[in-house]
Amino acid sequence: MNQNEQSDFISQVEEELTWRLNELRFLKNQLSLIENDEDKKKFRKSLVVMLYSYYEGFCKSAFQIYIQAINSQNLSRNDVSLPLRVSSMNKIFNAYESGKKDQRFQRDLPNDNELHKYSRQMTFVEEFSNFLSETVLIPEDLVDTESNLKPIVLRKILYRLGFPVDQVQNSEGTINQLLNYRNDISHGSRKEGIQEQSYEHLETKVKKLMDTIRSVINNAISESSYLEIAE
């Protein structure tokens, strides 16, 4: 990937973060129009819900841009790091396990499950070098936030994309706090409002987490750390 292409994908990640932070700032500024302190506390509940939405939305979009950056280069599986190699073979593994989705794993054999399993194993070994030489195409739906981007879900995404999972270890408490707030508000179990200090503290930590994700992805793009040689 040349520098212009790197800059383009990095700019996309930056833009995904910037517009969300700008919109959050706009919503937060509406607090100045509210005079009653209790109404301000209630309004901050909406800010928390949006804060979670921006966090999840940014992570999903930014990781998918990273996938697009890799897929756009028409690299072979041999060229990329092991986690990406495995992630790009998801459909092949599914076909291997089911014996139905990929014609390479379908042979005219007697109706014997063990025999079919052995046949698929032979095909997998036969085709393995071909699998590795094929063009990398990582599915964007690999970035599955599972409706609640919990710490374990974020770590799963990082792991599958070849990032060190300890990148967000210090932010797990922040994510859990944000999720608890969001879920309590959405489910109606948190009827009271949110104090200014509590919200400000949470927002600062969530924005720091989002910036960490931005930095991790952009550094990987600029340093081509997705390549096997980078290991």
ZALOBA-254709 format. One record per residue (C-alpha): residue in three letters; x, y, z. Coordinates in steps of 0.02 Angstrom, whole numbers, plus 32768, in hexadecimal, padded with zeros to 4 digits. Example, Ala and Ser with C-alpha at 12.3 -4.5 7.8 and 13.67 -1.06 7.14 Angstrom:
<rec><residuo>Ala</residuo><X>8267</X><Y>7F1F</Y><Z>8186</Z></rec>
<rec><residuo>Ser</residuo><X>82AC</X><Y>7FCB</Y><Z>8165</Z></rec>
REM end
This chain:
<rec><residuo>Met</residuo><X>8000</X><Y>8000</Y><Z>8000</Z></rec>
<rec><residuo>Asn</residuo><X>8049</X><Y>80A8</Y><Z>7FCF</Z></rec>
<rec><residuo>Gln</residuo><X>8048</X><Y>8140</Y><Z>8040</Z></rec>
<rec><residuo>Asn</residuo><X>7FB4</X><Y>8190</Y><Z>7FEA</Z></rec>
<rec><residuo>Glu</residuo><X>7F4B</X><Y>80F5</Y><Z>8004</Z></rec>
<rec><residuo>Gln</residuo><X>7F83</X><Y>80E9</Y><Z>80B9</Z></rec>
<rec><residuo>Ser</residuo><X>7F56</X><Y>81A0</Y><Z>80D4</Z></rec>
<rec><residuo>Asp</residuo><X>7EAB</X><Y>8185</Y><Z>8087</Z></rec>
<rec><residuo>Phe</residuo><X>7E7E</X><Y>80F5</Y><Z>80FB</Z></rec>
<rec><residuo>Ile</residuo><X>7EC7</X><Y>814F</Y><Z>8192</Z></rec>
<rec><residuo>Ser</residuo><X>7E60</X><Y>81E9</Y><Z>8166</Z></rec>
<rec><residuo>Gln</residuo><X>7DC4</X><Y>817D</Y><Z>815E</Z></rec>
<rec><residuo>Val</residuo><X>7DE4</X><Y>813E</Y><Z>820F</Z></rec>
<rec><residuo>Glu</residuo><X>7E06</X><Y>81F0</Y><Z>824B</Z></rec>
<rec><residuo>Glu</residuo><X>7D64</X><Y>822D</Y><Z>81FD</Z></rec>
<rec><residuo>Glu</residuo><X>7CFF</X><Y>81A2</Y><Z>824E</Z></rec>
<rec><residuo>Leu</residuo><X>7D3D</X><Y>81DE</Y><Z>82F8</Z></rec>
<rec><residuo>Thr</residuo><X>7D35</X><Y>8298</Y><Z>82D4</Z></rec>
<rec><residuo>Trp</residuo><X>7C80</X><Y>82A4</Y><Z>829E</Z></rec>
<rec><residuo>Arg</residuo><X>7C47</X><Y>8240</Y><Z>8334</Z></rec>
<rec><residuo>Leu</residuo><X>7CA7</X><Y>82AD</Y><Z>83AE</Z></rec>
<rec><residuo>Asn</residuo><X>7C65</X><Y>834A</Y><Z>8359</Z></rec>
<rec><residuo>Glu</residuo><X>7BB3</X><Y>830B</Y><Z>8365</Z></rec>
<rec><residuo>Leu</residuo><X>7BCA</X><Y>82DB</Y><Z>841B</Z></rec>
<rec><residuo>Arg</residuo><X>7C0E</X><Y>8389</Y><Z>843D</Z></rec>
<rec><residuo>Phe</residuo><X>7B76</X><Y>83D6</Y><Z>83E8</Z></rec>
<rec><residuo>Leu</residuo><X>7AFE</X><Y>836E</Y><Z>8450</Z></rec>
<rec><residuo>Lys</residuo><X>7B5D</X><Y>8393</Y><Z>84EF</Z></rec>
<rec><residuo>Asn</residuo><X>7B56</X><Y>844E</Y><Z>84CB</Z></rec>
<rec><residuo>Gln</residuo><X>7A99</X><Y>8445</Y><Z>84D6</Z></rec>
<rec><residuo>Leu</residuo><X>7AAE</X><Y>8436</Y><Z>8592</Z></rec>
<rec><residuo>Ser</residuo><X>7AD2</X><Y>84F1</Y><Z>8597</Z></rec>
<rec><residuo>Leu</residuo><X>7A20</X><Y>8510</Y><Z>855B</Z></rec>
<rec><residuo>Ile</residuo><X>79D7</X><Y>84B0</Y><Z>85EE</Z></rec>
<rec><residuo>Glu</residuo><X>79C7</X><Y>8512</Y><Z>868F</Z></rec>
<rec><residuo>Asn</residuo><X>797E</X><Y>8493</Y><Z>8706</Z></rec>
<rec><residuo>Asp</residuo><X>7A03</X><Y>8423</Y><Z>8754</Z></rec>
<rec><residuo>Glu</residuo><X>7992</X><Y>838B</Y><Z>875D</Z></rec>
<rec><residuo>Asp</residuo><X>796B</X><Y>839D</Y><Z>86A4</Z></rec>
<rec><residuo>Lys</residuo><X>7A24</X><Y>83A4</Y><Z>8680</Z></rec>
<rec><residuo>Lys</residuo><X>7A3D</X><Y>8301</Y><Z>86DD</Z></rec>
<rec><residuo>Lys</residuo><X>79B3</X><Y>82B2</Y><Z>8675</Z></rec>
<rec><residuo>Phe</residuo><X>7A00</X><Y>82F4</Y><Z>85D5</Z></rec>
<rec><residuo>Arg</residuo><X>7AA6</X><Y>82A4</Y><Z>8602</Z></rec>
<rec><residuo>Lys</residuo><X>7A50</X><Y>81FB</Y><Z>85FB</Z></rec>
<rec><residuo>Ser</residuo><X>7A35</X><Y>821A</Y><Z>8542</Z></rec>
<rec><residuo>Leu</residuo><X>7AEB</X><Y>824C</Y><Z>8531</Z></rec>
<rec><residuo>Val</residuo><X>7B21</X><Y>81A7</Y><Z>857D</Z></rec>
<rec><residuo>Val</residuo><X>7AB6</X><Y>8145</Y><Z>8502</Z></rec>
<rec><residuo>Met</residuo><X>7B02</X><Y>81A7</Y><Z>8472</Z></rec>
<rec><residuo>Leu</residuo><X>7BB0</X><Y>8192</Y><Z>84BA</Z></rec>
<rec><residuo>Tyr</residuo><X>7B9D</X><Y>80D6</Y><Z>84B3</Z></rec>
<rec><residuo>Ser</residuo><X>7B57</X><Y>80E2</Y><Z>8402</Z></rec>
<rec><residuo>Tyr</residuo><X>7BEE</X><Y>8148</Y><Z>83C9</Z></rec>
<rec><residuo>Tyr</residuo><X>7C67</X><Y>80D0</Y><Z>841E</Z></rec>
<rec><residuo>Glu</residuo><X>7C1C</X><Y>8034</Y><Z>83CE</Z></rec>
<rec><residuo>Gly</residuo><X>7BFF</X><Y>8087</Y><Z>8326</Z></rec>
<rec><residuo>Phe</residuo><X>7CB0</X><Y>80CA</Y><Z>831D</Z></rec>
<rec><residuo>Cys</residuo><X>7D00</X><Y>8024</Y><Z>834A</Z></rec>
<rec><residuo>Lys</residuo><X>7C9A</X><Y>7FC6</Y><Z>82C9</Z></rec>
<rec><residuo>Ser</residuo><X>7CB9</X><Y>8045</Y><Z>823E</Z></rec>
<rec><residuo>Ala</residuo><X>7D73</X><Y>8059</Y><Z>8264</Z></rec>
<rec><residuo>Phe</residuo><X>7D95</X><Y>7F9E</Y><Z>8268</Z></rec>
<rec><residuo>Gln</residuo><X>7D36</X><Y>7F87</Y><Z>81C5</Z></rec>
<rec><residuo>Ile</residuo><X>7DA0</X><Y>8010</Y><Z>8175</Z></rec>
<rec><residuo>Tyr</residuo><X>7E39</X><Y>7FB0</Y><Z>81AE</Z></rec>
<rec><residuo>Ile</residuo><X>7DF5</X><Y>7F14</Y><Z>815A</Z></rec>
<rec><residuo>Gln</residuo><X>7DD3</X><Y>7F77</Y><Z>80BB</Z></rec>
<rec><residuo>Ala</residuo><X>7E86</X><Y>7FB8</Y><Z>80BF</Z></rec>
<rec><residuo>Ile</residuo><X>7EC9</X><Y>7F06</Y><Z>80C2</Z></rec>
<rec><residuo>Asn</residuo><X>7E4E</X><Y>7EBF</Y><Z>8042</Z></rec>
<rec><residuo>Ser</residuo><X>7E71</X><Y>7F4D</Y><Z>7FC8</Z></rec>
<rec><residuo>Gln</residuo><X>7F25</X><Y>7F12</Y><Z>7FAE</Z></rec>
<rec><residuo>Asn</residuo><X>7EFD</X><Y>7E67</Y><Z>7F63</Z></rec>
<rec><residuo>Leu</residuo><X>7F7C</X><Y>7E14</Y><Z>7FD4</Z></rec>
<rec><residuo>Ser</residuo><X>7F8D</X><Y>7D59</Y><Z>7FE0</Z></rec>
<rec><residuo>Arg</residuo><X>7F6E</X><Y>7D01</Y><Z>8085</Z></rec>
<rec><residuo>Asn</residuo><X>8027</X><Y>7CDA</Y><Z>808A</Z></rec>
<rec><residuo>Asp</residuo><X>8049</X><Y>7D94</Y><Z>8093</Z></rec>
<rec><residuo>Val</residuo><X>7FE4</X><Y>7DBD</Y><Z>812F</Z></rec>
<rec><residuo>Ser</residuo><X>7FF4</X><Y>7D95</Y><Z>81E7</Z></rec>
<rec><residuo>Leu</residuo><X>7FB0</X><Y>7CF1</Y><Z>822A</Z></rec>
<rec><residuo>Pro</residuo><X>7F11</X><Y>7D38</Y><Z>827D</Z></rec>
<rec><residuo>Leu</residuo><X>7EDF</X><Y>7D8E</Y><Z>81DA</Z></rec>
<rec><residuo>Arg</residuo><X>7F08</X><Y>7CF2</Y><Z>8176</Z></rec>
<rec><residuo>Val</residuo><X>7E93</X><Y>7C8E</Y><Z>81E5</Z></rec>
<rec><residuo>Ser</residuo><X>7E0B</X><Y>7D13</Y><Z>81E4</Z></rec>
<rec><residuo>Ser</residuo><X>7E0D</X><Y>7D18</Y><Z>8126</Z></rec>
<rec><residuo>Met</residuo><X>7DF2</X><Y>7C5B</Y><Z>8122</Z></rec>
<rec><residuo>Asn</residuo><X>7D52</X><Y>7C60</Y><Z>8188</Z></rec>
<rec><residuo>Lys</residuo><X>7CE5</X><Y>7C24</Y><Z>80F8</Z></rec>
<rec><residuo>Ile</residuo><X>7D60</X><Y>7B99</Y><Z>80D0</Z></rec>
<rec><residuo>Phe</residuo><X>7D5E</X><Y>7B5C</Y><Z>8183</Z></rec>
<rec><residuo>Asn</residuo><X>7CA0</X><Y>7B61</Y><Z>8183</Z></rec>
<rec><residuo>Ala</residuo><X>7C9F</X><Y>7AFC</Y><Z>80E2</Z></rec>
<rec><residuo>Tyr</residuo><X>7D1A</X><Y>7A81</Y><Z>812B</Z></rec>
<rec><residuo>Glu</residuo><X>7CAE</X><Y>7A68</Y><Z>81C5</Z></rec>
<rec><residuo>Ser</residuo><X>7C0A</X><Y>7A58</Y><Z>8166</Z></rec>
<rec><residuo>Gly</residuo><X>7C44</X><Y>7A0A</Y><Z>80C3</Z></rec>
<rec><residuo>Lys</residuo><X>7BBA</X><Y>7A68</Y><Z>8067</Z></rec>
<rec><residuo>Lys</residuo><X>7BEC</X><Y>7B1D</Y><Z>8047</Z></rec>
<rec><residuo>Asp</residuo><X>7C85</X><Y>7B07</Y><Z>7FD9</Z></rec>
<rec><residuo>Gln</residuo><X>7C8C</X><Y>7A91</Y><Z>7F45</Z></rec>
<rec><residuo>Arg</residuo><X>7D40</X><Y>7A67</Y><Z>7F6F</Z></rec>
<rec><residuo>Phe</residuo><X>7CFE</X><Y>7A06</Y><Z>8004</Z></rec>
<rec><residuo>Gln</residuo><X>7C76</X><Y>79A8</Y><Z>7FA6</Z></rec>
<rec><residuo>Arg</residuo><X>7C9D</X><Y>78FB</Y><Z>7F62</Z></rec>
<rec><residuo>Asp</residuo><X>7C2F</X><Y>786D</Y><Z>7F27</Z></rec>
<rec><residuo>Leu</residuo><X>7C40</X><Y>77F6</Y><Z>7FBA</Z></rec>
<rec><residuo>Pro</residuo><X>7BCF</X><Y>777A</Y><Z>8013</Z></rec>
<rec><residuo>Asn</residuo><X>7B60</X><Y>77C2</Y><Z>8099</Z></rec>
<rec><residuo>Asp</residuo><X>7BDE</X><Y>77AD</Y><Z>8125</Z></rec>
<rec><residuo>Asn</residuo><X>7C00</X><Y>7842</Y><Z>8196</Z></rec>
<rec><residuo>Glu</residuo><X>7CAD</X><Y>7809</Y><Z>81CB</Z></rec>
<rec><residuo>Leu</residuo><X>7CDE</X><Y>77E7</Y><Z>8117</Z></rec>
<rec><residuo>His</residuo><X>7CA2</X><Y>7894</Y><Z>80E2</Z></rec>
<rec><residuo>Lys</residuo><X>7D03</X><Y>78E0</Y><Z>8171</Z></rec>
<rec><residuo>Tyr</residuo><X>7DA1</X><Y>7885</Y><Z>813A</Z></rec>
<rec><residuo>Ser</residuo><X>7D84</X><Y>78BD</Y><Z>8087</Z></rec>
<rec><residuo>Arg</residuo><X>7D77</X><Y>7972</Y><Z>80BE</Z></rec>
<rec><residuo>Gln</residuo><X>7E17</X><Y>795F</Y><Z>8121</Z></rec>
<rec><residuo>Met</residuo><X>7E71</X><Y>791E</Y><Z>8087</Z></rec>
<rec><residuo>Thr</residuo><X>7E2D</X><Y>79AD</Y><Z>801D</Z></rec>
<rec><residuo>Phe</residuo><X>7E63</X><Y>7A2B</Y><Z>809E</Z></rec>
<rec><residuo>Val</residuo><X>7F15</X><Y>79E7</Y><Z>809E</Z></rec>
<rec><residuo>Glu</residuo><X>7F17</X><Y>79DE</Y><Z>7FDF</Z></rec>
<rec><residuo>Glu</residuo><X>7ED8</X><Y>7A8F</Y><Z>7FCC</Z></rec>
<rec><residuo>Phe</residuo><X>7F39</X><Y>7ADD</Y><Z>805C</Z></rec>
<rec><residuo>Ser</residuo><X>7FC3</X><Y>7B2A</Y><Z>7FF3</Z></rec>
<rec><residuo>Asn</residuo><X>7F3E</X><Y>7B6E</Y><Z>7F7D</Z></rec>
<rec><residuo>Phe</residuo><X>7EDF</X><Y>7BB8</Y><Z>800E</Z></rec>
<rec><residuo>Leu</residuo><X>7F7A</X><Y>7C16</Y><Z>8046</Z></rec>
<rec><residuo>Ser</residuo><X>7F9E</X><Y>7C59</Y><Z>7F99</Z></rec>
<rec><residuo>Glu</residuo><X>7EEE</X><Y>7C9B</Y><Z>7F81</Z></rec>
<rec><residuo>Thr</residuo><X>7EC7</X><Y>7D54</Y><Z>7F91</Z></rec>
<rec><residuo>Val</residuo><X>7E9E</X><Y>7D8F</Y><Z>8040</Z></rec>
<rec><residuo>Leu</residuo><X>7DEA</X><Y>7DC5</Y><Z>8052</Z></rec>
<rec><residuo>Ile</residuo><X>7DBB</X><Y>7DE3</Y><Z>8107</Z></rec>
<rec><residuo>Pro</residuo><X>7CFE</X><Y>7DED</Y><Z>811F</Z></rec>
<rec><residuo>Glu</residuo><X>7CC6</X><Y>7E93</Y><Z>8169</Z></rec>
<rec><residuo>Asp</residuo><X>7C43</X><Y>7E39</Y><Z>81D1</Z></rec>
<rec><residuo>Leu</residuo><X>7CD6</X><Y>7DF5</Y><Z>8234</Z></rec>
<rec><residuo>Val</residuo><X>7CC0</X><Y>7E97</Y><Z>8296</Z></rec>
<rec><residuo>Asp</residuo><X>7C29</X><Y>7E5E</Y><Z>82FA</Z></rec>
<rec><residuo>Thr</residuo><X>7C03</X><Y>7ECE</Y><Z>838F</Z></rec>
<rec><residuo>Glu</residuo><X>7B7B</X><Y>7E54</Y><Z>83C8</Z></rec>
<rec><residuo>Ser</residuo><X>7B07</X><Y>7EE5</Y><Z>83F7</Z></rec>
<rec><residuo>Asn</residuo><X>7B6D</X><Y>7F03</Y><Z>8495</Z></rec>
<rec><residuo>Leu</residuo><X>7C23</X><Y>7F2D</Y><Z>8477</Z></rec>
<rec><residuo>Lys</residuo><X>7C60</X><Y>7EE1</Y><Z>851A</Z></rec>
<rec><residuo>Pro</residuo><X>7D19</X><Y>7ED2</Y><Z>8543</Z></rec>
<rec><residuo>Ile</residuo><X>7D1A</X><Y>7E1B</Y><Z>8510</Z></rec>
<rec><residuo>Val</residuo><X>7CC7</X><Y>7E45</Y><Z>8469</Z></rec>
<rec><residuo>Leu</residuo><X>7D45</X><Y>7ECF</Y><Z>8447</Z></rec>
<rec><residuo>Arg</residuo><X>7DD4</X><Y>7E59</Y><Z>8472</Z></rec>
<rec><residuo>Lys</residuo><X>7D8E</X><Y>7DD6</Y><Z>83FA</Z></rec>
<rec><residuo>Ile</residuo><X>7D8E</X><Y>7E55</Y><Z>836C</Z></rec>
<rec><residuo>Leu</residuo><X>7E3F</X><Y>7E8D</Y><Z>8395</Z></rec>
<rec><residuo>Tyr</residuo><X>7E7B</X><Y>7DD9</Y><Z>839D</Z></rec>
<rec><residuo>Arg</residuo><X>7E2E</X><Y>7DA8</Y><Z>82F6</Z></rec>
<rec><residuo>Leu</residuo><X>7E7B</X><Y>7E3F</Y><Z>82A2</Z></rec>
<rec><residuo>Gly</residuo><X>7F27</X><Y>7E1D</Y><Z>82E8</Z></rec>
<rec><residuo>Phe</residuo><X>7F2F</X><Y>7EA9</Y><Z>8369</Z></rec>
<rec><residuo>Pro</residuo><X>7F73</X><Y>7E8D</Y><Z>8419</Z></rec>
<rec><residuo>Val</residuo><X>7EDC</X><Y>7E75</Y><Z>8488</Z></rec>
<rec><residuo>Asp</residuo><X>7F2E</X><Y>7ED1</Y><Z>8518</Z></rec>
<rec><residuo>Gln</residuo><X>7F1C</X><Y>7F74</Y><Z>84B9</Z></rec>
<rec><residuo>Val</residuo><X>7E75</X><Y>7F93</Y><Z>8511</Z></rec>
<rec><residuo>Gln</residuo><X>7E95</X><Y>7F38</Y><Z>85B3</Z></rec>
<rec><residuo>Asn</residuo><X>7E9B</X><Y>7FD9</Y><Z>8619</Z></rec>
<rec><residuo>Ser</residuo><X>7DF4</X><Y>8010</Y><Z>85CF</Z></rec>
<rec><residuo>Glu</residuo><X>7D8C</X><Y>7F78</Y><Z>85FE</Z></rec>
<rec><residuo>Gly</residuo><X>7D46</X><Y>7FCE</Y><Z>8699</Z></rec>
<rec><residuo>Thr</residuo><X>7D14</X><Y>8063</Y><Z>862E</Z></rec>
<rec><residuo>Ile</residuo><X>7CBA</X><Y>7FF4</Y><Z>85B0</Z></rec>
<rec><residuo>Asn</residuo><X>7C5C</X><Y>7F97</Y><Z>8639</Z></rec>
<rec><residuo>Gln</residuo><X>7C29</X><Y>8039</Y><Z>868D</Z></rec>
<rec><residuo>Leu</residuo><X>7BEC</X><Y>8081</Y><Z>85E8</Z></rec>
<rec><residuo>Leu</residuo><X>7B8B</X><Y>7FE3</Y><Z>85C0</Z></rec>
<rec><residuo>Asn</residuo><X>7B3C</X><Y>7FDD</Y><Z>866C</Z></rec>
<rec><residuo>Tyr</residuo><X>7B05</X><Y>8092</Y><Z>865D</Z></rec>
<rec><residuo>Arg</residuo><X>7AC3</X><Y>8078</Y><Z>85AC</Z></rec>
<rec><residuo>Asn</residuo><X>7A65</X><Y>7FD8</Y><Z>85D6</Z></rec>
<rec><residuo>Asp</residuo><X>7A19</X><Y>801E</Y><Z>8676</Z></rec>
<rec><residuo>Ile</residuo><X>79DE</X><Y>80B9</Y><Z>861B</Z></rec>
<rec><residuo>Ser</residuo><X>799B</X><Y>8059</Y><Z>8585</Z></rec>
<rec><residuo>His</residuo><X>7941</X><Y>7FD9</Y><Z>85F1</Z></rec>
<rec><residuo>Gly</residuo><X>78F7</X><Y>805F</Y><Z>8660</Z></rec>
<rec><residuo>Ser</residuo><X>7948</X><Y>8024</Y><Z>8702</Z></rec>
<rec><residuo>Arg</residuo><X>79A9</X><Y>80C6</Y><Z>8714</Z></rec>
<rec><residuo>Lys</residuo><X>7926</X><Y>814E</Y><Z>8728</Z></rec>
<rec><residuo>Glu</residuo><X>7993</X><Y>81CD</Y><Z>8780</Z></rec>
<rec><residuo>Gly</residuo><X>7A01</X><Y>8242</Y><Z>871E</Z></rec>
<rec><residuo>Ile</residuo><X>7ABF</X><Y>8248</Y><Z>8715</Z></rec>
<rec><residuo>Gln</residuo><X>7B2C</X><Y>82C2</Y><Z>8772</Z></rec>
<rec><residuo>Glu</residuo><X>7BA1</X><Y>8330</Y><Z>870D</Z></rec>
<rec><residuo>Gln</residuo><X>7C3F</X><Y>82EC</Y><Z>875C</Z></rec>
<rec><residuo>Ser</residuo><X>7C0D</X><Y>8238</Y><Z>873C</Z></rec>
<rec><residuo>Tyr</residuo><X>7BE5</X><Y>8259</Y><Z>8687</Z></rec>
<rec><residuo>Glu</residuo><X>7C83</X><Y>82BF</Y><Z>8667</Z></rec>
<rec><residuo>His</residuo><X>7CF0</X><Y>8237</Y><Z>86B2</Z></rec>
<rec><residuo>Leu</residuo><X>7C9D</X><Y>81B1</Y><Z>8647</Z></rec>
<rec><residuo>Glu</residuo><X>7CA5</X><Y>8217</Y><Z>85A7</Z></rec>
<rec><residuo>Thr</residuo><X>7D5E</X><Y>823C</Y><Z>85BE</Z></rec>
<rec><residuo>Lys</residuo><X>7D87</X><Y>8183</Y><Z>85D3</Z></rec>
<rec><residuo>Val</residuo><X>7D1C</X><Y>814C</Y><Z>8540</Z></rec>
<rec><residuo>Lys</residuo><X>7D6A</X><Y>81CE</Y><Z>84CD</Z></rec>
<rec><residuo>Lys</residuo><X>7E15</X><Y>8193</Y><Z>8504</Z></rec>
<rec><residuo>Leu</residuo><X>7DE5</X><Y>80E0</Y><Z>84D7</Z></rec>
<rec><residuo>Met</residuo><X>7DA6</X><Y>8115</Y><Z>842C</Z></rec>
<rec><residuo>Asp</residuo><X>7E48</X><Y>8173</Y><Z>840F</Z></rec>
<rec><residuo>Thr</residuo><X>7EA9</X><Y>80D6</Y><Z>843E</Z></rec>
<rec><residuo>Ile</residuo><X>7E49</X><Y>8071</Y><Z>83BC</Z></rec>
<rec><residuo>Arg</residuo><X>7E69</X><Y>80FA</Y><Z>833B</Z></rec>
<rec><residuo>Ser</residuo><X>7F23</X><Y>80F8</Y><Z>8361</Z></rec>
<rec><residuo>Val</residuo><X>7F31</X><Y>8039</Y><Z>835D</Z></rec>
<rec><residuo>Ile</residuo><X>7EDE</X><Y>802D</Y><Z>82B3</Z></rec>
<rec><residuo>Asn</residuo><X>7F36</X><Y>80BF</Y><Z>8263</Z></rec>
<rec><residuo>Asn</residuo><X>7FE0</X><Y>8085</Y><Z>82A0</Z></rec>
<rec><residuo>Ala</residuo><X>7FBF</X><Y>7FD9</Y><Z>8257</Z></rec>
<rec><residuo>Ile</residuo><X>7F93</X><Y>8027</Y><Z>81B0</Z></rec>
<rec><residuo>Ser</residuo><X>8029</X><Y>809D</Y><Z>81AC</Z></rec>
<rec><residuo>Glu</residuo><X>80A3</X><Y>8016</Y><Z>81E4</Z></rec>
<rec><residuo>Ser</residuo><X>8055</X><Y>7F89</Y><Z>817C</Z></rec>
<rec><residuo>Ser</residuo><X>8059</X><Y>7F1D</Y><Z>8218</Z></rec>
<rec><residuo>Tyr</residuo><X>7FD5</X><Y>7EAA</Y><Z>81CB</Z></rec>
<rec><residuo>Leu</residuo><X>805C</X><Y>7E60</Y><Z>815B</Z></rec>
<rec><residuo>Glu</residuo><X>80B2</X><Y>7DBD</Y><Z>8187</Z></rec>
<rec><residuo>Ile</residuo><X>815C</X><Y>7E0E</Y><Z>8172</Z></rec>
<rec><residuo>Ala</residuo><X>812D</X><Y>7E8B</Y><Z>81FA</Z></rec>
<rec><residuo>Glu</residuo><X>812E</X><Y>7DFE</Y><Z>8278</Z></rec>
REM end
